[in-house]
């Protein structure tokens, strides 16, 4: 997930990008329950913002106008509670973000892409958490056939696993971008080349990932190893002992 070159100027150094990220994740001190340890940093140029929600956390980029990742904790009890919460599709721009950094509803209109949840509405164990999951700060432009097909199956299989796991299951979800990403809407929201999901079962220390091309067509539901995910993405999201 290397920072793309947008043609607007030199990419910031890794040290400076890390400074942005370290400053941003201090905001996660308000919601440590969503992480299996310390919130991971992402070396990424420009503005980052840590956003805490009831059911998940999002590290948000004002450059891409998408999350860089979301993080959440699933348990048997939370999965069971989520089953009884009715879904109401009320998407909204995130008012906690500066106006210049926000994705807007108009950006997705006529774009050909779905507003793809990173932390799924189906995971949310309360009315408030489910409503918050429709923030555009939890969305990326996602190909409809992926969002409504294979990606939905991945979300369902993750919930099923969490419902029978021996301990909490932590989930990171995010986008991967090409060096020169396409954009949608007047706000130029970046379109991911891939979307991914990392699942960490804390009860037995297992971790795996899904890596999907953000296009229509057939997608593999076969997970990859966490080590392979690190190699593909350049991200280290879990404690070092997990491989």
Phi and psi in degrees as GROMACS dihedral restraints (atoms count N, CA, C in turn):
[ dihedral_restraints ]
;  ai    aj    ak    al  type     phi  dphi    fc
    3     4     5     6     1   -65.9    20    10
    4     5     6     7     1   144.0    20    10
    6     7     8     9     1   -59.8    20    10
    7     8     9    10     1   127.2    20    10
    9    10    11    12     1   -73.0    20    10
   10    11    12    13     1   154.1    20    10
   12    13    14    15     1   -89.3    20    10
   13    14    15    16     1   121.6    20    10
   15    16    17    18     1   -97.3    20    10
   16    17    18    19     1    -4.5    20    10
   18    19    20    21     1    83.7    20    10
   19    20    21    22     1     1.3    20    10
   21    22    23    24     1   -94.1    20    10
   22    23    24    25     1    -1.1    20    10
   24    25    26    27     1   150.5    20    10
   25    26    27    28     1   175.1    20    10
   27    28    29    30     1   -67.2    20    10
   28    29    30    31     1   143.2    20    10
   30    31    32    33     1   -66.5    20    10
   31    32    33    34     1   139.2    20    10
   33    34    35    36     1   -65.6    20    10
   34    35    36    37     1   155.9    20    10
   36    37    38    39     1   -66.6    20    10
   37    38    39    40     1   159.1    20    10
   39    40    41    42     1   -58.7    20    10
   40    41    42    43     1   -39.7    20    10
   42    43    44    45     1   -60.5    20    10
   43    44    45    46     1   -44.5    20    10
   45    46    47    48     1   -68.9    20    10
   46    47    48    49     1   -40.2    20    10
   48    49    50    51     1   -61.4    20    10
   49    50    51    52     1   -40.5    20    10
   51    52    53    54     1   -64.8    20    10
   52    53    54    55     1   -34.2    20    10
   54    55    56    57     1   -61.4    20    10
   55    56    57    58     1   -43.6    20    10
   57    58    59    60     1   -56.6    20    10
   58    59    60    61     1   -47.0    20    10
   60    61    62    63     1   -68.5    20    10
   61    62    63    64     1   -44.0    20    10
   63    64    65    66     1   -61.2    20    10
   64    65    66    67     1   -40.1    20    10
   66    67    68    69     1   -65.9    20    10
   67    68    69    70     1   -39.8    20    10
   69    70    71    72     1   -64.9    20    10
   70    71    72    73     1   -45.7    20    10
   72    73    74    75     1   -72.8    20    10
   73    74    75    76     1    -8.4    20    10
   75    76    77    78     1   -58.9    20    10
   76    77    78    79     1   -27.0    20    10
   78    79    80    81     1   -66.7    20    10
   79    80    81    82     1   -18.4    20    10
   81    82    83    84     1   -76.3    20    10
   82    83    84    85     1    -3.3    20    10
   84    85    86    87     1   -59.9    20    10
   85    86    87    88     1   -20.5    20    10
   87    88    89    90     1   -82.3    20    10
   88    89    90    91     1   -13.1    20    10
   90    91    92    93     1  -144.4    20    10
   91    92    93    94     1    56.1    20    10
   93    94    95    96     1   -67.1    20    10
   94    95    96    97     1   -16.0    20    10
   96    97    98    99     1   -65.4    20    10
   97    98    99   100     1   -16.9    20    10
   99   100   101   102     1   -83.3    20    10
  100   101   102   103     1    -5.4    20    10
  102   103   104   105     1  -119.4    20    10
  103   104   105   106     1   150.2    20    10
  105   106   107   108     1   -81.0    20    10
  106   107   108   109     1    -1.2    20    10
  108   109   110   111     1  -175.9    20    10
  109   110   111   112     1  -139.7    20    10
  111   112   113   114     1   -69.9    20    10
  112   113   114   115     1   143.1    20    10
  114   115   116   117     1   -62.7    20    10
  115   116   117   118     1   129.9    20    10
  117   118   119   120     1   -74.4    20    10
  118   119   120   121     1   146.1    20    10
  120   121   122   123     1   -91.0    20    10
  121   122   123   124     1   158.5    20    10
  123   124   125   126     1  -130.1    20    10
  124   125   126   127     1   122.6    20    10
  126   127   128   129     1   -73.6    20    10
  127   128   129   130     1   103.2    20    10
  129   130   131   132     1  -149.3    20    10
  130   131   132   133     1   134.7    20    10
  132   133   134   135     1   -72.7    20    10
  133   134   135   136     1   151.1    20    10
  135   136   137   138     1    83.8    20    10
  136   137   138   139     1  -161.4    20    10
  138   139   140   141     1   -75.4    20    10
  139   140   141   142     1   129.6    20    10
  141   142   143   144     1  -126.0    20    10
  142   143   144   145     1   150.7    20    10
  144   145   146   147     1  -142.8    20    10
  145   146   147   148     1   129.1    20    10
  147   148   149   150     1   -86.5    20    10
  148   149   150   151     1   124.7    20    10
  150   151   152   153     1  -120.0    20    10
  151   152   153   154     1   123.3    20    10
  153   154   155   156     1   -99.1    20    10
  154   155   156   157     1   131.7    20    10
  156   157   158   159     1  -122.6    20    10
  157   158   159   160     1   168.1    20    10
  159   160   161   162     1   -61.4    20    10
  160   161   162   163     1   -39.6    20    10
  162   163   164   165     1  -106.2    20    10
  163   164   165   166     1    -3.6    20    10
  165   166   167   168     1  -167.3    20    10
  166   167   168   169     1   171.9    20    10
  168   169   170   171     1  -126.6    20    10
  169   170   171   172     1   152.1    20    10
  171   172   173   174     1  -134.3    20    10
  172   173   174   175     1   129.4    20    10
  174   175   176   177     1   -93.8    20    10
  175   176   177   178     1   112.4    20    10
  177   178   179   180     1  -107.8    20    10
  178   179   180   181     1   141.5    20    10
  180   181   182   183     1  -107.1    20    10
  181   182   183   184     1   125.4    20    10
  183   184   185   186     1   -75.6    20    10
  184   185   186   187     1   -11.2    20    10
  186   187   188   189     1   -80.7    20    10
  187   188   189   190     1   -52.7    20    10
  189   190   191   192     1   -82.8    20    10
  190   191   192   193     1   -18.8    20    10
  192   193   194   195     1    59.4    20    10
  193   194   195   196     1    36.7    20    10
  195   196   197   198     1  -141.6    20    10
  196   197   198   199     1   166.8    20    10
  198   199   200   201     1   -68.3    20    10
  199   200   201   202     1   151.6    20    10
  201   202   203   204     1   -86.0    20    10
  202   203   204   205     1   -31.0    20    10
  204   205   206   207     1  -162.5    20    10
  205   206   207   208     1   159.7    20    10
  207   208   209   210     1  -119.5    20    10
  208   209   210   211     1   155.3    20    10
  210   211   212   213     1  -133.8    20    10
  211   212   213   214     1   142.8    20    10
  213   214   215   216     1  -155.0    20    10
  214   215   216   217     1   159.5    20    10
  216   217   218   219     1  -116.3    20    10
  217   218   219   220     1   127.5    20    10
  219   220   221   222     1  -111.2    20    10
  220   221   222   223     1   139.5    20    10
  222   223   224   225     1  -132.8    20    10
  223   224   225   226     1   168.1    20    10
  225   226   227   228     1   -56.6    20    10
  226   227   228   229     1   -42.9    20    10
  228   229   230   231     1   -66.9    20    10
  229   230   231   232     1   -40.5    20    10
  231   232   233   234     1   -70.0    20    10
  232   233   234   235     1   -36.8    20    10
  234   235   236   237     1   -64.2    20    10
  235   236   237   238     1   -41.3    20    10
  237   238   239   240     1   -65.8    20    10
  238   239   240   241     1   -42.3    20    10
  240   241   242   243     1   -63.7    20    10
  241   242   243   244     1   -36.7    20    10
  243   244   245   246     1   -64.1    20    10
  244   245   246   247     1   -26.7    20    10
  246   247   248   249     1   -62.3    20    10
  247   248   249   250     1   -29.0    20    10
  249   250   251   252     1   -93.5    20    10
  250   251   252   253     1     5.3    20    10
  252   253   254   255     1  -101.1    20    10
  253   254   255   256     1   120.8    20    10
  255   256   257   258     1   -71.4    20    10
  256   257   258   259     1   138.6    20    10
  258   259   260   261     1   -85.0    20    10
  259   260   261   262     1   129.8    20    10
  261   262   263   264     1  -125.9    20    10
  262   263   264   265     1   114.3    20    10
  264   265   266   267     1   -81.3    20    10
  265   266   267   268     1    84.2    20    10
  267   268   269   270     1  -120.2    20    10
  268   269   270   271     1    86.6    20    10
  270   271   272   273     1   -73.2    20    10
  271   272   273   274     1   146.9    20    10
  273   274   275   276     1  -152.9    20    10
  274   275   276   277     1   147.6    20    10
  276   277   278   279     1   -71.8    20    10
  277   278   279   280     1   147.7    20    10
  279   280   281   282     1   -83.2    20    10
  280   281   282   283     1   108.0    20    10
  282   283   284   285     1   -69.2    20    10
  283   284   285   286     1   -17.4    20    10
  285   286   287   288     1   -74.7    20    10
  286   287   288   289     1   -12.4    20    10
  288   289   290   291     1   -92.6    20    10
  289   290   291   292     1   147.8    20    10
  291   292   293   294     1   -57.2    20    10
  292   293   294   295     1   145.5    20    10
  294   295   296   297     1   -54.9    20    10
  295   296   297   298     1   -37.0    20    10
  297   298   299   300     1   -69.4    20    10
  298   299   300   301     1   -19.2    20    10
  300   301   302   303     1   -98.6    20    10
  301   302   303   304     1    -9.4    20    10
  303   304   305   306     1   -82.9    20    10
  304   305   306   307     1   139.0    20    10
  306   307   308   309     1   -73.8    20    10
  307   308   309   310     1   144.7    20    10
  309   310   311   312     1  -118.9    20    10
  310   311   312   313     1   158.0    20    10
  312   313   314   315     1   -56.4    20    10
  313   314   315   316     1   -38.3    20    10
  315   316   317   318     1   -63.8    20    10
  316   317   318   319     1   -24.9    20    10
  318   319   320   321     1   -62.5    20    10
  319   320   321   322     1   -30.0    20    10
  321   322   323   324     1   -91.3    20    10
  322   323   324   325     1   -17.0    20    10
  324   325   326   327     1   -64.5    20    10
  325   326   327   328     1   123.9    20    10
  327   328   329   330     1    68.5    20    10
  328   329   330   331     1    14.2    20    10
  330   331   332   333     1   -80.6    20    10
  331   332   333   334     1   -21.0    20    10
  333   334   335   336     1    86.9    20    10
  334   335   336   337     1    -0.7    20    10
  336   337   338   339     1  -116.5    20    10
  337   338   339   340     1   147.2    20    10
  339   340   341   342     1   -78.5    20    10
  340   341   342   343     1   157.1    20    10
  342   343   344   345     1   -81.8    20    10
  343   344   345   346     1    96.4    20    10
  345   346   347   348     1   -88.8    20    10
  346   347   348   349     1   115.9    20    10
  348   349   350   351     1   -60.5    20    10
  349   350   351   352     1   139.0    20    10
  351   352   353   354     1   -88.2    20    10
  352   353   354   355     1   -58.9    20    10
  354   355   356   357     1   -87.9    20    10
  355   356   357   358     1   115.8    20    10
  357   358   359   360     1   -70.6    20    10
  358   359   360   361     1   146.0    20    10
  360   361   362   363     1   -58.5    20    10
  361   362   363   364     1   -34.6    20    10
  363   364   365   366     1   -67.0    20    10
  364   365   366   367     1   -12.1    20    10
  366   367   368   369     1   -90.0    20    10
  367   368   369   370     1   -12.0    20    10
  369   370   371   372     1   -81.8    20    10
  370   371   372   373     1   125.6    20    10
  372   373   374   375     1   -91.5    20    10
  373   374   375   376     1     8.3    20    10
  375   376   377   378     1  -148.0    20    10
  376   377   378   379     1   163.5    20    10
  378   379   380   381     1   -61.1    20    10
  379   380   381   382     1   -43.2    20    10
  381   382   383   384     1   -65.7    20    10
  382   383   384   385     1   -45.3    20    10
  384   385   386   387     1   -61.3    20    10
  385   386   387   388     1   -40.5    20    10
  387   388   389   390     1   -66.5    20    10
  388   389   390   391     1   -41.3    20    10
  390   391   392   393     1   -62.3    20    10
  391   392   393   394     1   -41.4    20    10
  393   394   395   396     1   -66.0    20    10
  394   395   396   397     1   -26.3    20    10
  396   397   398   399     1   -67.5    20    10
  397   398   399   400     1   -11.4    20    10
  399   400   401   402     1   -92.2    20    10
  400   401   402   403     1     6.8    20    10
  402   403   404   405     1   -61.1    20    10
  403   404   405   406     1   138.9    20    10
  405   406   407   408     1   -67.5    20    10
  406   407   408   409     1   -10.8    20    10
  408   409   410   411     1   -75.5    20    10
  409   410   411   412     1    -1.7    20    10
  411   412   413   414     1  -113.0    20    10
  412   413   414   415     1    15.0    20    10
  414   415   416   417     1  -122.1    20    10
  415   416   417   418     1   150.9    20    10
  417   418   419   420     1  -132.2    20    10
  418   419   420   421     1   154.3    20    10
  420   421   422   423     1   -65.6    20    10
  421   422   423   424     1   119.3    20    10
  423   424   425   426     1  -127.6    20    10
  424   425   426   427     1   137.1    20    10
  426   427   428   429     1   -57.0    20    10
  427   428   429   430     1   130.9    20    10
  429   430   431   432     1   -55.4    20    10
  430   431   432   433     1   -42.3    20    10
  432   433   434   435     1   -66.9    20    10
  433   434   435   436     1   -32.0    20    10
  435   436   437   438     1   -71.8    20    10
  436   437   438   439     1   -50.6    20    10
  438   439   440   441     1   -58.2    20    10
  439   440   441   442     1   -43.6    20    10
  441   442   443   444     1   -90.2    20    10
  442   443   444   445     1    -8.0    20    10
  444   445   446   447     1  -114.4    20    10
  445   446   447   448     1   -99.0    20    10
  447   448   449   450     1   -60.6    20    10
  448   449   450   451     1   -40.0    20    10
  450   451   452   453     1   -64.0    20    10
  451   452   453   454     1   -41.0    20    10
  453   454   455   456     1   -61.7    20    10
  454   455   456   457     1   -38.7    20    10
  456   457   458   459     1   -66.7    20    10
  457   458   459   460     1   -37.6    20    10
  459   460   461   462     1   -62.1    20    10
  460   461   462   463     1   -43.9    20    10
  462   463   464   465     1   -61.5    20    10
  463   464   465   466     1   -43.2    20    10
  465   466   467   468     1   -65.6    20    10
  466   467   468   469     1   -41.9    20    10
  468   469   470   471     1   -66.9    20    10
  469   470   471   472     1   -32.9    20    10
  471   472   473   474     1   -66.6    20    10
  472   473   474   475     1   -42.1    20    10
  474   475   476   477     1   -63.1    20    10
  475   476   477   478     1   -42.0    20    10
  477   478   479   480     1   -62.6    20    10
  478   479   480   481     1   -39.5    20    10
  480   481   482   483     1   -64.5    20    10
  481   482   483   484     1   -46.3    20    10
  483   484   485   486     1   -61.8    20    10
  484   485   486   487     1   -31.3    20    10
  486   487   488   489     1   -69.2    20    10
  487   488   489   490     1   -19.4    20    10
  489   490   491   492     1  -118.0    20    10
  490   491   492   493     1     1.3    20    10
  492   493   494   495     1   -70.4    20    10
  493   494   495   496     1   156.2    20    10
  495   496   497   498     1   -83.0    20    10
  496   497   498   499     1    -9.8    20    10
  498   499   500   501     1  -153.8    20    10
  499   500   501   502     1  -180.0    20    10
  501   502   503   504     1   -57.5    20    10
  502   503   504   505     1   145.8    20    10
  504   505   506   507     1  -113.5    20    10
  505   506   507   508     1   124.1    20    10
  507   508   509   510     1  -102.4    20    10
  508   509   510   511     1   137.1    20    10
  510   511   512   513     1  -129.2    20    10
  511   512   513   514     1   127.1    20    10
  513   514   515   516     1  -110.6    20    10
  514   515   516   517     1   138.1    20    10
  516   517   518   519     1  -137.3    20    10
  517   518   519   520     1   141.6    20    10
  519   520   521   522     1  -169.0    20    10
  520   521   522   523     1  -177.8    20    10
  522   523   524   525     1  -105.1    20    10
  523   524   525   526     1   159.3    20    10
  525   526   527   528     1  -125.9    20    10
  526   527   528   529     1   136.8    20    10
  528   529   530   531     1  -114.9    20    10
  529   530   531   532     1   148.5    20    10
  531   532   533   534     1   -69.5    20    10
  532   533   534   535     1   166.8    20    10
  534   535   536   537     1   -60.2    20    10
  535   536   537   538     1   -34.7    20    10
  537   538   539   540     1  -127.0    20    10
  538   539   540   541     1    82.7    20    10
  540   541   542   543     1   -69.8    20    10
  541   542   543   544     1   148.8    20    10
  543   544   545   546     1   -71.4    20    10
  544   545   546   547     1   163.8    20    10
  546   547   548   549     1  -134.2    20    10
  547   548   549   550     1   162.8    20    10
  549   550   551   552     1  -129.1    20    10
  550   551   552   553     1   151.2    20    10
  552   553   554   555     1    74.1    20    10
  553   554   555   556     1   169.0    20    10
  555   556   557   558     1   -63.7    20    10
  556   557   558   559     1   -24.5    20    10
  558   559   560   561     1   -83.2    20    10
  559   560   561   562     1    -4.2    20    10
  561   562   563   564     1    54.8    20    10
  562   563   564   565     1    57.1    20    10
  564   565   566   567     1   -71.9    20    10
  565   566   567   568     1   130.1    20    10
  567   568   569   570     1   -71.6    20    10
  568   569   570   571     1   140.1    20    10
  570   571   572   573     1   -99.0    20    10
  571   572   573   574     1   121.4    20    10
  573   574   575   576     1   -68.2    20    10
  574   575   576   577     1   148.8    20    10
  576   577   578   579     1   -79.3    20    10
  577   578   579   580     1   -31.5    20    10
  579   580   581   582     1  -141.7    20    10
  580   581   582   583     1   156.6    20    10
  582   583   584   585     1  -123.4    20    10
  583   584   585   586     1   151.4    20    10
  585   586   587   588     1  -141.6    20    10
  586   587   588   589     1   159.3    20    10
  588   589   590   591     1  -142.0    20    10
  589   590   591   592     1   127.7    20    10
  591   592   593   594     1  -108.0    20    10
  592   593   594   595     1   130.6    20    10
  594   595   596   597     1  -118.7    20    10
  595   596   597   598     1   126.1    20    10
  597   598   599   600     1  -124.0    20    10
  598   599   600   601     1   115.6    20    10
  600   601   602   603     1   -92.4    20    10
  601   602   603   604     1   104.3    20    10
  603   604   605   606     1   -69.8    20    10
  604   605   606   607     1   -24.1    20    10
  606   607   608   609     1   -65.2    20    10
  607   608   609   610     1   -36.6    20    10
  609   610   611   612     1  -122.5    20    10
  610   611   612   613     1     3.9    20    10
  612   613   614   615     1    75.8    20    10
  613   614   615   616     1    11.0    20    10
  615   616   617   618     1   -81.7    20    10
  616   617   618   619     1   148.3    20    10
  618   619   620   621     1  -146.5    20    10
  619   620   621   622     1   142.4    20    10
  621   622   623   624     1  -151.9    20    10
  622   623   624   625     1   175.4    20    10
  624   625   626   627     1  -146.4    20    10
  625   626   627   628     1   159.7    20    10
  627   628   629   630     1  -118.9    20    10
  628   629   630   631     1   142.5    20    10
  630   631   632   633     1  -137.2    20    10
  631   632   633   634     1   111.5    20    10
  633   634   635   636     1  -123.9    20    10
  634   635   636   637     1   136.5    20    10
  636   637   638   639     1   -70.5    20    10
  637   638   639   640     1   132.2    20    10
  639   640   641   642     1   -83.6    20    10
  640   641   642   643     1    65.8    20    10
  642   643   644   645     1  -143.7    20    10
  643   644   645   646     1   168.6    20    10
  645   646   647   648     1   -72.7    20    10
  646   647   648   649     1  -178.4    20    10
  648   649   650   651     1   100.1    20    10
  649   650   651   652     1  -167.8    20    10
  651   652   653   654     1   -83.9    20    10
  652   653   654   655     1   136.8    20    10
  654   655   656   657     1  -125.1    20    10
  655   656   657   658     1   140.7    20    10
  657   658   659   660     1   -78.1    20    10
  658   659   660   661     1   136.8    20    10
  660   661   662   663     1   -98.0    20    10
  661   662   663   664     1     7.9    20    10
  663   664   665   666     1   -74.6    20    10
  664   665   666   667     1   121.6    20    10
  666   667   668   669     1   -70.8    20    10
  667   668   669   670     1   161.0    20    10
  669   670   671   672     1  -112.9    20    10
  670   671   672   673     1   165.5    20    10
  672   673   674   675     1   -71.4    20    10
  673   674   675   676     1   156.6    20    10
  675   676   677   678     1   -63.1    20    10
  676   677   678   679     1   -37.6    20    10
  678   679   680   681     1   -59.9    20    10
  679   680   681   682     1   -43.4    20    10
  681   682   683   684     1   -64.9    20    10
  682   683   684   685     1   -37.7    20    10
  684   685   686   687     1   -59.1    20    10
  685   686   687   688     1   -45.5    20    10
  687   688   689   690     1   -57.9    20    10
  688   689   690   691     1   -41.1    20    10
  690   691   692   693     1   -66.8    20    10
  691   692   693   694     1   -40.3    20    10
  693   694   695   696     1   -71.9    20    10
  694   695   696   697     1   -41.4    20    10
  696   697   698   699     1   -94.5    20    10
  697   698   699   700     1   -25.1    20    10
  699   700   701   702     1    75.1    20    10
  700   701   702   703     1    12.7    20    10
  702   703   704   705     1  -106.3    20    10
  703   704   705   706     1   138.6    20    10
  705   706   707   708     1  -116.2    20    10
  706   707   708   709     1    98.8    20    10
  708   709   710   711     1   -98.1    20    10
  709   710   711   712     1   -25.3    20    10
  711   712   713   714     1  -108.1    20    10
  712   713   714   715     1   163.8    20    10
  714   715   716   717     1   -52.0    20    10
  715   716   717   718     1   147.5    20    10
  717   718   719   720     1   -58.4    20    10
  718   719   720   721     1   -27.3    20    10
  720   721   722   723     1   -70.5    20    10
  721   722   723   724     1   -15.1    20    10
  723   724   725   726     1   -89.1    20    10
  724   725   726   727     1   117.5    20    10
